Amino acid sequence: MSSATARPNGFSPAYLVAIMLVASLEFIQNGMLNFAASAVMGGIGAAPEEFSYAAMAYATAAILVLFNHRWCCQWLGLRRFVRLSLLLFGLGAVLCACAASPGAFIIGRAVQGLGGAVFFTAARVEVHGLQERSRMLGLLCFGYALMLGSALGPLLGAQALLHLDWRWIFWGILPWLVLTLPATRLLSQQAQAQLPAAHSGHSLAWLAAAVLSGQWLIQQLPYDFFSRPQILLGLLLGCCAAALLASRLQGRHAGQAGRWPAFARLPYLLGLACYFCCYLLVSANSYILPVMVQQALGFDVPTTGRLLSVSFLAGIGFATLYAAALFRRSAPGLRMMMMLACALLALYGLLMAGVSPAVDIRYLVALLLLNGGFMSLFIMAVAQGTFRAVEPEQFAQAYQTKNIIRQLAISMGVAGSTVFLQARNAQHYQRLAEGFSWNNPLFDQAMDYLHQVFPQLGQGQRMAMLAGELGRQAMLLSCQDFFRAEYLIAALLVLLVLWQRQFD
């Protein structure tokens, strides 16, 4: 394959728009899906555990593609690679929209993962290739794309559920793909001839086995920790063995290229750990918030969609302020920015853990602004500290590795939050149900109150209303437990930031 032009001539607004369109696609789709997770589970008849399998399938497929991202870019050229990924992402969306069972949905999400893996990394590497004066503007637009895509997700998801049905969570992404396809002509095209494969077939197969067994282990850990520990131990040993074998086969195949990358020093590894924590929290938060706002607090679908977009729109404002300070060279140090972001997260978790059903919507908006500040400030500070010591020629591989960590974190966030919410909800419901008896004076008082307020209702109907309130209270307590855990994670992040000296 012959070499093509490296980058479009000139730096234009259209080029920035093309990058933003590519970068935002995965975030729009995942934002819609996280918002409508309960509706999707009901539509395909899936339990929360099966829904998390779909997240696992998406992440596994994406990770396998990311391991070969650099080679595919060189072999196909970035333009062709992104276009092929758009087609795969669209095909996966069609399969998900047509799914009538959990298995079909999982296959559709796996196909989407094959395509969606490319967008984030490709757009970021494009920005890194800009000249230094233009790179800051490109990074700002890249960040805007991620936040706007994440904000549009719940807004579009709410409209799809309100006026159509859950299948339009996936049909609705197709117009965005059609809009992005012609914009890819502005991307760079770097194709080279007769490149050796980045991974041998055997090493890739064992790598797939390692990733799948690792994801399955994470998924099954809360269910089988006490009942079937031998299965978990077998999964762990199988995951380690498959990863070791894949590494040895890859080392033989790639020679020097199979060795530990030169950029993987302590600042980079610490940055990956911070990235992992941030994406884990953002993913789990995006799953928990719709459940809390809609099911536990009782807001309607459109209001829930607007509320969930607040954090990401606030993130745009915080990112703009931080970027302006960087342009003026008046921004605080990286450690100070990370500490500020962690403080916002801790305050957000602490206050959200105390939210009651009578909460005012303006108070919720204020809390979600704190979450938006954490996301944008923490990610921007971590990005500066992680990649500033990486050489330009190593950036693509370093960012490819970082995006693999992102996919793992997102998958674990969805799986962990579904399992956490299910386990805590069952426990709280059982405890609250102990008082659901005529022997409890509070129960008698509640029934008498309902009889006075709704005299037209029979006793069975009044009991059904109390049972619904019981489920709502259990869900609220479960969500509050999650935000208490988020507060503790923020405290651990503060200790990590205080301990390390790499981002000074």
N, C-alpha and C positions, 0 to 999 in steps of 0.2 A: 504494500500500500504506500503510495507516494505521500511525501510530506506536503502539508497544506499550510496556509498562512497561520502564524502563531496567534495573532490577536487582531481584532478589527482595528482599522486605522482610526486614531482619534479617540477621545474620551467624551462620550455624549450622554445626555440624559436617557436616551433610548437604551443605551448599553446598561446603565444602572437599573432601568426598569426590567430589562431581560433578566438580570441577576436576581432582582427582587421577586420576580414571578417564579423562577426556578426554586429559590430558597423557601418560599412561603407554602408551596404545594403540600408537603408532608404535614406541616403544622395546621393547615386548614382542615385536612382530612382527619387527622388525629384529634383536633379540637372538636369537630363535629361528632366523632365517634365517642369520645369521652363524655361529652354532654348527653348523648342519647344512649349511653350504655344500657340503662335499664330497659328502654324501649326495644333496643336491638336484642337483648337477651330474651325478652318476652316474645318478640317476633319469630325467633328461630327456635324457641323452646330450650334455651341454654341455661344452665346453672352458672353462678359466678365462677366456679372452678373451670368450667368449659370456656367461659369468656376469656379467662386469663390464659388458656391454652392458645387462643387466637393471637394474643399479644406475644406469647412465646414463639409461635410460628413466624410471625412478622419479624421479630428480632433475630431469630436464627437465620432466616433467609437473607435479611439485610446484612448480617455480620459476614456471611459467606461471600456476598458480593463485595463488601468493603475490603476483605482480604485481597481481592483481585482488582480493586478500584484503579490503582495506578497503572497496572498492566493493560486493563481494558481502555483506559484513557489514551495510552500510547498506541495501542493496536487499532482502535476504532477512531480515535480522535474524540475530543470532548463533545463536540456537537452531535455526532452520530450516537455516542454513548448515552447522552441525555435524551435524545429522541427515542431511542430504543427503550429507555427506562420509562419515558412517558407512556409508551404503548403498553408496557407491562403493567404499569400502575393503573392505567385505564381498564385493562383486561381484568385485573384483580378487583377493581371497583365494581365492574359488571357482575363478576362471579359472586361477590358479597351481596349485591343488590338482589340477585336472583336466588340466593341461598334459602333453603327451606329447612335446614337442619344444622346443628352445630358443626358437624364434619365438613359440610360444604362451605360454611362460613370460614372455618379455619384454613381451608385450602385457598379461598379467595384472599385472605389476609396474607398468607405466605407468598402468593403471587404479587400482591402489592408490595411486600417487603423487598422482593427482587428488584422492583423498580424504584421504590421510595428511598432506598439506601443511597442513591447517587446524588440526589438533589442538594442536600445540605452541604456535603463535602465539595461537590463540584462548584457550587456558588462561592464558597469561602476561598477555595484555591484560586478562582478567577479574581476575586478581590485582592488576594495577596500578590497577584501578578501585576497590579497597577503600579504606576510610578509613586514614589513616596508622598508627593504632594497630594495626589488624588486618592491615596489609599485610605486616609482617615475618613473622607467623605464616603468612599465605598464601604468601609466598615460600618459607618453609621447607617447607611441605606440597607446594608445586610441585616443589621440588628432591627431596623424598622420592619423589614420584611418578616422576620421571625415573630415579632410582637404583633404586627398587624394580622398575620396569618393565624396566630393563636387567638387573637381577639375576634376575628371573623368566624372562627370555628363554632363557638357556642351561639353566636348571633344567628348564623345560618342554620345550625342544628335546631334552634328553637323554632324558626320559621318552618322548617321541614316537618317537624312534629306537629306544629299547630295547624298547618294548612294541608299537609299531605300525609305521609307516614314514614316509618323509620328507613325504608328502602331508599328514600331520597337523600339520606345521609351519604350514600355512595353515588347515586345518579347525579347528585348535585356537584360532584367534583369534576365531572366530565367537561362542562363548559370551561373551567379553569385550565384543563389540559389542552383543549382546543386553542385557547388564547395563548398559552405558553409555547405551543409547538412552533409557530412562525417566528417567535422571539428568539429561538435558539440559534438562528442564523447569525446573531450578533456575538455568540460565544466563540472562544478560541477553538482552533482545530489543529491539534498537534498529533499527527499520525506518523508512525514509524514502521519500517518494513521488517518482517521476519524476526519479531521479538520472541525470545523464549517465554514459555508460560511462567507466570509468577509462582504457581504451585503445581506440583505433580498431582496426577489424578488420585494416587493413593493417599498423599498427605491431605488433600482436600476432603477426601471421604472420611478419614479419621478425625479431621478437624470438625466436620459436620457432626460426627458422633459425639465428640467432646462437648460441643456447644449444646446439642440437644439434651445430652444427659445432665449437663450443668443446669440448664434451664428447667428441666424436669425435676431435678433435685430441689431447686429453689421453690418450685410450685408445690411439691408434695411435703416439704418439711413441716408445715404447720399441721398437716393432717396425720402424718405417720410417725411423728417424732417419738411418741410413746407406744403406739399400737404396733408398729412394724419397723423398729429401728434397723433391723438387718437389711431391709430393702434400701433404706437411705444410705447405709454404709456401703452396700454394693454399688449404688449409683455413684457415690463419691469416688470409690476406687476405680470404677469404670471410666468416669470422667477424667481422672488423673492419668490413667493408663492411656486413654485415647489421645489426650493432649500431648503426653510425652512421646508417643509413637508418631504423631503428626509432626512434632518438632524435629525428631530425628530424621524422618523421611524428607522433610523440607530442607534440613541442613545438608543432607546428601545431594538433594536436587539443585539447591541454589548456591552451594559453596560458601563463599564469603558473604553473600547477600543474606544467607540464612542466619547469620550471627546477630547478637543483640545490637540494636541500632545505636549509633554513636550519640544520638541526641537524647537517649533515655537516661538522663542524669536526674539528680534529686529534685531540682526545681520542676522539671517536666513531670516526674512521677507524682510529686505533691499536687501539681496542677491537675493531673488526671483524677486524683482522689477527690479534690474539691469539685471538679466537674461532675464526678459520679454522684456525690452527695446532692448537688444542686439539681441535677436532672431527675434523680430519684424522688426528691421532694416535690418538684414541679409536676411530675407525672402522677404521683399519688394524690397530690392536692387537686389536680384537674379531675380525678376520678371521684374523690370524696365530696368536693364542693357541690356539684349538682345534686348529689343525694341529700346532703344536709339542707341546702337552700330550698329544694323542692319538696322532698318527702318529710323532713323533720320540722322545717320552719313554715311550710305551707304556702310558699310563693308560687304563682302560676308560671307556666312555661316561658312566655316572653320575658317576664321580669327576671327569671332565673338566667336566661341567656344574656340579658343586658348586664346583670350583676357580675357574671363570670368573665365578661369581657373587660371589666373595670381594671383588674390587675394588670392586664397586658397593655391596655391603653396608658395606664399610669407608668408602666415600664418605659414607654416611649418618652414620656416627659422626663423621667429620671435620667434616661440615657442621653437625651439632648443636653441636659444641664451638665452632666459629667463630661460629655464630649466638648462642650463649650469651655469648660474649665481646662481640659487638656489642650485645646487650641491656644488658650491664653497662658498655658504653662503655670496655672495656679491651682491645679488639682492636688489634693492631699496624696500622701504616699499610698502604695498599694495595700499595705497592711491596714492602714487607717480606713481605707474604703471597704476592705473585707470585714473589718470589725463593725463598721457602721451598718453594712448589709446584714450581718449576723444579728445585730441588735434589733434591726427592723423585723427580722424573722422571729426572734424570741418574743418580741412584743406582740406580733401578729398571732403567734401560737397561743400565748398566754391569754389574750383578750378573746380570741375565737373559742377557747375552751370554756369561757363563761357566758357565751351567747345563749339567750333563752328564747322560747317561742314568741315572746312579746317584743322582740328586738325591733327597733326602728330601722327602716331601710337605709337612712342616711348614715347611721352608725356602721352598718355592714359595709357601705361604700368606703367609709374612712378606713376600716380594717383592711379591705382589699387593696387600698392604696399602699399600705405598708408592705403587703406581699409583692406588689409590682416593684416597689423600690428595692426589695431584697433581690429579686430575680435579675434586674438589669444591672445594678451596681456590682453584685457579686460576680456575675458572669463576665462583665467587662474587666474587672480587676483581675480575676483569675486568668482570663485570656492574655492580658498583658504580661503577667508573671510567668505563664507557662511557656509561651512561644518566643520570648525575647531573646533567649539564648540558642534558639534553633536556627541553623543556617538556612538561607533561602532555598538551596537545592534540596534540603531535607524536609521542608515545610509540608509538602504534599503527603509524604509518608507519615509525618508526625500528626497531621490533622486527620488522616485516615484512621490512625490508631485511636485518636481521641474520639472519633465518631463511633468506633466500635464500642468504646466504653459508654457512650451516650445511648446506643441501642440497648446495651445490657441494662443500664440504669432505668430506662423507660419501661422495659419489659418487667424488671423487678418491681418498679413502682406500681404498675397496674396489678401484677400478681399479688404483691404484698398487701396492697390496699384492699383488694377484693377479699382476700383471706382474713385480714385483720377485721374488716367491717363485719364479715359473716360471723366470725368467732365471737367478737365482742357483742354483737347484736343478739346472738343466741344466749349469751350469758346474762346480759341485762334483761332480756325478755323473760327469762326463767325467774330471775329475782323479782321483777315487778309482778309477774303472774302469781307469785305466792300470796300477794295481797288481794288477788282478784277472787274474792269469796264473800259470801253473805256473813261470814263470821268476822269480817273486818269492818269496824265502824266507819272508816273512811269510804269504803265501798258502798255502804248503805247511804251515806250522805250524798255521794256522787249520784247514785240512782234516784234519790229523792229530788236532787237539784234538777236532773234531766226531766223528771216527771213534771216539775213545776214549769220549766222553760218550754218543754215540748209535750204538752198533755195529750196530743193526738197520737203519740208514738206508744206502741205496746212495749211490754217488758223486754221481749226478745230484741226489738230494735234498739232500745236503750242500752242493752248489754253489748250489742254490736258496735254502737258508738263508743262505748268505753273500751272495747277491745281494740278498735282502731286507734284510739288515743294511747293505749298501752303500747302498740307497735311504734307509734310516732315517738313516744318518749324513749323507748329502747333505742331507736335509731339515733335520736339526738344525743343520748349518752354515749353511744358508740363513736359518733363523730367527734364529740368533745374529747374522748380518750385519744383519738388520733392527733388532735391539735396539742394535747399535752405531750404526746410523744414528739411532735414537731418542735415544741419548745425545748425539750431535752436534747434533741439533735442540734438545735441552734447553740445550746450551751457547749456541746462537744466541739462544734466547729469553732467557737470562740477559743477554746483551749488549744485546738490545732493551730489556729492563726497566731496565738500568743507564743506557741512553742517554736514554730518554724521561723527561720531568718532568711529564707530564700527569696521572699518577695519584698525585702526592704528597699 
